[in-house]
Amino acid sequence: MHTPHRRTTALAGLALALAPVLSSCGFDYATDRDYTPGVATNARDGKVDVLGAVIVAAESGEAVFVSSFANSFDNDESTLESITSEGLTFSGLEDVTLPPNGFANLAASDSPVTVEGDLEPGTFVEVTLDFSHGDSVSLDVPVRPNCGDYAEIPGVPSGDEVCEVATAEDH
C-alpha cells in the first residue's frame, strides 16, 4: 500500500515545479514596460526616441524647450531639423546630430532652445519635431515652472529649489 505515499510525493513535486510559473505576474504588466518617472513626455515610437520633453517657463516670460533624444539607427545618423507648435516660436536650435545609436540632451547644450509665445505653467502644448530621416514626432509637452527639478535649466533664470504648492485659498 505504497500508492498514497507515491501520489502525495508526485503531487508535492508537481506543485513545487509549477510554483514559479503560477506565482509570476503574467504578461504585458506595467512592470514589464519602460518607466521614466517625471512630469515630462516621452515618445518611443519612431526611429529617434524623444525622452523627457518639457517646456520650462519663468515668471519673467522666458522659456526653453528641453528634451533628450536617442537614435535607434544602427548605421545612420539623424539630425533634429525643426521644432514647431502653433502659436509658438522656437529659436536657438543649433545642430543636434545624433550618431548611430547616439544620444543628445538639450538641457546640456551650450545654446538653449528658447520658446516665445503664450505659455502657462500647468498646461500642455502640442509640439512637432522633424528629423532628417523623414520622421516627425508630435507630442503633448507639459509647461513647467522653473522650480524644483527645473530650477537650474540653462536659458531661464534660476528658480526656487522647491516648487510652491497651490492651495484652495490661492484660487
C-alpha positions in Angstrom: 0.0 0.0 0.0 2.7 2.5 -1.0 0.4 4.1 -3.6 -0.9 7.0 -1.4 2.7 7.9 -0.5 3.8 7.9 -4.1 0.8 10.0 -5.1 1.5 12.6 -2.3 5.1 12.8 -3.4 4.2 13.2 -7.0 1.7 16.0 -6.2 4.2 17.8 -4.0 6.8 17.6 -6.8 4.3 18.9 -9.3 3.3 21.8 -7.0 6.9 22.7 -6.4 7.6 22.7 -10.2 4.6 24.8 -11.0 5.0 27.3 -8.1 7.3 29.8 -10.0 5.0 29.7 -13.1 1.8 30.2 -11.1 3.2 32.9 -8.9 4.5 35.1 -11.7 2.9 38.4 -12.7 1.9 37.1 -16.2 2.4 39.0 -19.5 2.3 42.7 -20.5 2.1 44.1 -17.0 3.3 47.5 -16.0 6.4 46.0 -14.5 7.4 44.8 -18.0 7.2 48.2 -19.7 9.6 51.2 -19.8 9.1 53.6 -17.0 10.6 57.0 -16.7 9.4 58.9 -13.6 8.7 62.6 -14.0 6.3 65.1 -15.4 7.9 65.3 -18.9 6.6 63.5 -22.1 8.2 60.5 -23.9 7.7 59.2 -27.4 9.4 55.9 -28.2 7.5 55.1 -31.5 9.9 56.5 -34.0 13.5 55.8 -35.1 14.6 58.5 -32.6 13.2 58.3 -29.1 12.1 61.6 -27.6 12.7 61.5 -23.9 11.8 63.9 -21.1 10.3 66.6 -23.4 9.2 69.7 -21.4 9.0 73.5 -21.7 10.4 75.3 -18.7 8.9 78.8 -18.2 10.0 81.5 -15.8 7.7 84.2 -14.4 9.7 86.7 -16.4 8.2 85.2 -19.6 11.4 83.5 -20.7 11.0 79.8 -21.6 13.1 76.9 -23.1 12.4 73.6 -24.7 14.3 70.7 -23.1 14.4 67.1 -24.2 16.8 64.2 -24.8 17.0 62.1 -28.0 18.2 58.6 -28.5 18.9 57.4 -32.1 18.0 53.8 -32.6 19.5 53.6 -36.1 22.4 51.1 -36.2 24.1 52.6 -39.3 22.7 56.1 -39.9 22.9 59.4 -38.1 19.9 61.6 -37.7 19.6 65.3 -37.2 16.8 67.3 -35.4 15.8 69.8 -38.1 13.0 71.8 -36.6 10.6 72.2 -33.6 7.2 73.7 -34.3 4.0 74.4 -32.4 1.0 76.6 -33.4 1.3 80.0 -31.8 4.9 79.4 -30.5 8.3 80.4 -31.9 11.3 78.1 -31.2 14.7 79.7 -31.8 18.3 78.8 -31.0 18.1 75.3 -32.3 21.6 74.5 -33.4 23.0 71.3 -35.0 21.6 68.4 -32.9 23.1 65.5 -34.8 22.7 62.0 -33.4 25.3 59.4 -34.5 24.1 55.8 -34.9 22.8 54.6 -31.6 23.7 58.1 -30.2 22.2 60.3 -27.6 21.8 64.1 -27.1 20.4 66.1 -24.3 19.2 69.7 -25.0 19.5 70.6 -21.3 23.2 70.0 -21.6 23.5 72.1 -24.7 25.5 75.4 -24.8 22.7 77.1 -26.7 19.2 76.5 -25.2 16.2 76.3 -27.5 14.1 79.4 -26.5 10.4 79.4 -26.8 8.3 82.6 -27.3 4.5 82.7 -27.1 1.7 82.4 -24.6 2.8 79.8 -22.1 1.1 79.0 -18.8 2.8 76.5 -16.4 0.5 73.6 -15.8 -0.8 73.4 -19.4 0.3 71.2 -22.3 1.4 72.3 -25.8 1.4 70.1 -28.9 4.9 70.2 -30.3 6.2 68.6 -33.5 9.8 67.6 -34.0 11.1 66.9 -37.5 14.1 64.7 -38.2 16.4 64.4 -41.2 15.5 60.8 -41.8 11.9 61.9 -42.6 10.1 61.1 -39.3 8.1 63.6 -37.5 7.2 63.2 -33.8 4.2 65.0 -32.4 3.6 65.0 -28.6 1.8 67.0 -25.9 4.6 68.7 -23.9 3.9 70.0 -20.4 4.8 73.6 -19.5 6.6 73.6 -16.1 7.7 76.5 -13.9 11.5 76.9 -13.3 11.5 75.4 -9.9 12.3 72.0 -8.3 14.0 69.7 -10.8 13.8 72.5 -13.3 15.3 75.3 -11.1 18.7 75.4 -12.9 17.8 75.0 -16.6 20.1 77.0 -18.9 18.2 79.7 -20.8 15.8 80.8 -18.0 16.6 82.5 -14.7 17.3 80.2 -11.7 14.2 79.3 -9.8 13.4 78.1 -6.3 14.7 74.6 -5.3 11.2 73.8 -4.1 8.0 74.5 -6.1 5.2 76.3 -4.3 2.1 74.2 -3.9 -1.2 76.0 -4.7 -3.9 75.7 -2.1 -7.7 76.2 -2.4 -7.2 79.5 -0.7 -5.0 80.7 -3.6 -7.8 80.4 -6.1 
